[in-house]
């Protein structure tokens, strides 16, 4: 099994030892390969899968991972910053932006 995956799961285990995701991984970690774990995770509720992804990403961030942005992404971010500088009133509060996205997803 990939040592990075094991490290992430062990960190999760310490952070939330009673969470469903962690309980499963704790009992299956040493007996299942990556594909088997992934297959099992797919049977979980969407909420639990999202929670697992968030927990894993938080651990990756805590380890200091700094994703390199592509040139296209950097250019798009720069374009948006310049647009906001030209028209500050176009800014949308995070709560409103989040609600808009959630409404689109729910349709």
PERA-V913185 format. One record per residue. RES is the residue in one letter. PSI is psi in whole degrees, 0 to 359 (* if undefined). OMEGA is omega as a letter, one per 30 degrees, with the letter a starting at -180 (* if undefined). D_CENTER is the distance of its C-alpha to the mean C-alpha in Angstrom with 1 decimal. Layout:
res->{RES	RES}
psi->{PSI	PSI}
omega->{OMEGA	OMEGA}
d_center->{D_CENTER	D_CENTER}
This chain:
res->{X	X	X	X	X	X	X	X	X	X	X	X	X	X	X	X	X	X	X	X	X	X	X	X	X	X	X	X	X	X	X	X	X	X	X	X	X	X	X	X	X	X	X	X	X	X	X	X	X	X	X	X	X	X	X	X	X	X	X	X	X	X	X	X	X	X	X	X	X	X	X	X	X	X	X	X	X	X	X	X	X	X	X	X	X	X	X	X	X	X	X	X	X	X	X	X	X	X	X	X	X	X	X	X	X	X	X}
psi->{145	128	328	314	316	316	314	314	322	322	319	319	315	325	318	72	342	3	143	315	315	319	316	311	320	318	337	348	315	352	355	146	176	312	323	318	314	317	317	317	325	341	350	164	157	318	316	322	318	317	318	313	316	316	316	314	319	318	319	316	320	331	358	15	131	99	135	127	144	162	322	318	317	318	319	318	317	318	316	321	314	320	317	321	323	329	75	333	346	351	144	131	148	315	319	317	317	315	319	315	315	322	319	320	322	343	*}
omega->{a	a	l	l	l	l	l	a	l	l	l	l	l	a	a	a	a	l	a	a	a	l	l	a	a	a	a	a	a	a	a	l	a	a	l	l	l	l	l	a	l	l	l	l	l	l	l	l	l	l	l	l	l	l	l	a	l	l	l	l	l	l	l	l	a	a	l	l	l	l	l	l	l	l	l	l	l	l	a	l	l	l	l	l	l	a	a	a	a	a	l	l	a	a	l	l	l	l	l	a	a	l	l	a	a	a	*}
d_center->{21.2	19.0	19.4	15.9	14.5	17.2	16.4	12.8	14.1	17.0	15.2	13.4	16.9	18.3	15.9	16.2	19.0	19.8	16.6	17.1	14.3	15.7	19.3	18.9	17.4	20.2	22.9	21.7	20.3	23.7	25.0	22.4	21.3	17.9	19.0	20.3	17.2	15.2	18.1	18.2	14.5	15.3	18.0	15.9	15.6	12.9	12.2	11.9	9.7	7.1	8.0	7.7	4.3	3.8	7.0	6.6	4.6	7.3	9.8	9.5	10.0	12.8	14.4	15.0	13.1	14.1	13.2	16.4	16.7	19.0	22.4	21.7	18.6	20.7	23.6	21.7	20.5	24.1	25.5	23.5	24.5	28.1	28.0	27.0	29.7	32.2	31.3	29.6	30.4	27.9	24.9	23.1	21.8	18.1	19.0	21.0	18.5	15.8	18.7	19.7	16.5	16.4	20.0	19.5	16.9	19.4	22.3}
